[in-house]
């Protein structure tokens, strides 16, 4: 069990850097999903190389003034309670309409049975809830960020 700070220090050490002199930064420390069970499940899918992408709403990014990650960006991915973590590197971020997400995208995201049908049901429910909480209306023409990533440091 390591904290995000300990994992970051270990990563820097593994590449002959240290926190006092490195120019490397991570963009965020966070987990997927806002509930424990799915956050822990998604973390484990990512850690095991099954989940290699995530999808977020451009509108939600703007609402919370969050950065859309770009290739090479590093982040610390955690389980829900931040007792486990790893470092991920963004490979690609593509902005597209929700309805433009493909079977291949759904497979790379690695959730459920990895089908587009599963992905659509899960994400319509997720985005509808998120939009409702913010007083917004979800539609399948919203713009989403499809972010592909790989484990940069941690258990692979």
C-alpha positions in Angstrom: 0.0 0.0 0.0 1.5 3.3 -1.1 0.3 6.8 -1.2 0.2 8.8 -4.4 3.2 10.9 -3.2 5.2 7.7 -2.5 4.3 6.2 -5.9 5.3 9.5 -7.6 8.7 9.5 -5.7 9.3 5.9 -6.6 8.5 6.6 -10.3 10.9 9.6 -10.3 13.6 7.5 -8.7 13.1 4.8 -11.3 14.0 7.3 -14.0 16.9 8.8 -12.1 14.9 12.0 -11.1 13.8 13.4 -7.8 11.0 15.7 -6.7 13.4 18.5 -5.9 15.0 18.8 -9.3 12.6 17.2 -11.8 10.7 19.2 -14.4 8.1 16.4 -14.6 4.7 17.1 -13.2 1.5 15.0 -13.0 -1.8 16.5 -14.1 -4.1 15.0 -11.5 -4.6 12.4 -8.8 -8.0 10.8 -9.2 -10.0 7.7 -9.6 -12.6 6.6 -12.2 -16.2 7.0 -11.0 -17.6 8.6 -7.9 -18.7 5.4 -6.0 -16.4 2.9 -4.3 -17.3 -0.4 -6.0 -17.1 0.9 -9.6 -14.1 3.0 -8.9 -12.2 0.1 -7.5 -13.3 -2.3 -10.3 -12.3 0.2 -13.0 -8.9 0.8 -11.3 -8.3 -2.9 -11.3 -9.3 -3.2 -15.0 -6.8 -0.4 -15.8 -4.1 -1.9 -13.7 -4.5 -5.3 -15.4 -4.3 -3.7 -18.9 -8.0 -4.4 -19.8 -9.2 -0.8 -19.5 -6.9 1.3 -21.7 -9.2 4.3 -22.2 -11.8 6.5 -20.5 -14.5 8.8 -21.8 -15.4 12.2 -20.3 -17.8 14.9 -21.3 -16.3 18.1 -22.8 -19.1 20.1 -21.1 -18.2 18.5 -17.7 -14.5 19.3 -18.2 -15.5 22.9 -18.8 -17.9 23.0 -15.9 -15.2 21.9 -13.4 -12.4 23.8 -15.3 -10.5 20.5 -15.7 -7.7 20.0 -18.2 -8.3 17.7 -21.2 -5.2 15.5 -21.2 -2.9 15.4 -24.1 -0.4 12.8 -25.3 2.5 12.4 -22.8 0.6 13.8 -19.8 1.1 11.8 -16.6 -1.6 11.3 -14.0 -1.9 9.3 -10.8 -4.7 6.8 -11.0 -6.1 5.5 -7.7 -8.6 3.2 -6.3 -11.5 4.9 -4.5 -9.8 5.4 -1.1 -6.4 6.2 -2.7 -4.8 3.3 -0.9 -3.6 1.9 -4.2 -2.3 3.9 -7.2 -0.3 3.8 -10.3 0.9 6.3 -12.9 -0.8 6.5 -16.3 0.4 8.2 -19.4 -2.1 9.6 -21.9 -1.4 8.2 -25.4 -4.2 10.0 -27.3 -7.2 12.2 -26.6 -9.9 12.5 -29.3 -12.9 14.7 -29.1 -15.9 13.3 -30.8 -19.7 13.2 -30.5 -21.1 10.6 -28.1 -22.8 8.8 -31.0 -19.5 8.6 -32.8 -17.9 6.2 -30.2 -17.1 3.0 -32.0 -17.0 -0.7 -31.2 -13.2 -0.5 -31.1 -13.4 2.4 -28.7 -15.8 0.5 -26.4 -13.4 -2.6 -26.5 -10.4 -0.4 -25.6 -12.4 1.1 -22.7 -12.7 -2.5 -21.4 -15.8 -2.3 -19.3 -18.5 -5.0 -19.0 -18.5 -7.3 -22.0 -16.5 -4.6 -24.0 -19.3 -4.2 -26.5 -20.6 -0.9 -27.9 -24.1 -1.8 -26.6 -22.8 -2.2 -23.0 -20.7 1.0 -23.3 -23.7 3.0 -24.6 -26.0 1.8 -21.8 -23.4 2.5 -19.1 -22.4 5.9 -20.4 -25.9 7.1 -21.1 -26.8 6.3 -17.5 -23.5 7.9 -16.2 -23.7 11.1 -18.3 -27.4 11.5 -17.8 -26.9 11.5 -14.0 -23.9 13.8 -14.2 -25.7 16.3 -16.4 -28.8 16.2 -14.2 -26.8 17.0 -11.1 -25.5 20.1 -12.9 -28.8 21.2 -14.3 -27.8 20.2 -17.8 -29.5 18.0 -20.4 -27.7 15.0 -21.9 -28.1 14.1 -25.5 -26.2 11.7 -27.7 -24.8 14.6 -29.7 -22.7 15.9 -26.7 -19.0 16.1 -27.3 -16.8 13.6 -25.4 -13.1 13.2 -24.9 -12.0 9.6 -25.6 -8.7 9.3 -23.8 -6.4 6.4 -24.4 -3.7 5.7 -21.8 -1.2 3.1 -20.7 0.3 2.3 -17.3 3.6 4.2 -17.0 4.5 3.0 -13.5 3.0 0.6 -11.0 1.8 -3.0 -11.2 1.4 -4.1 -14.8 
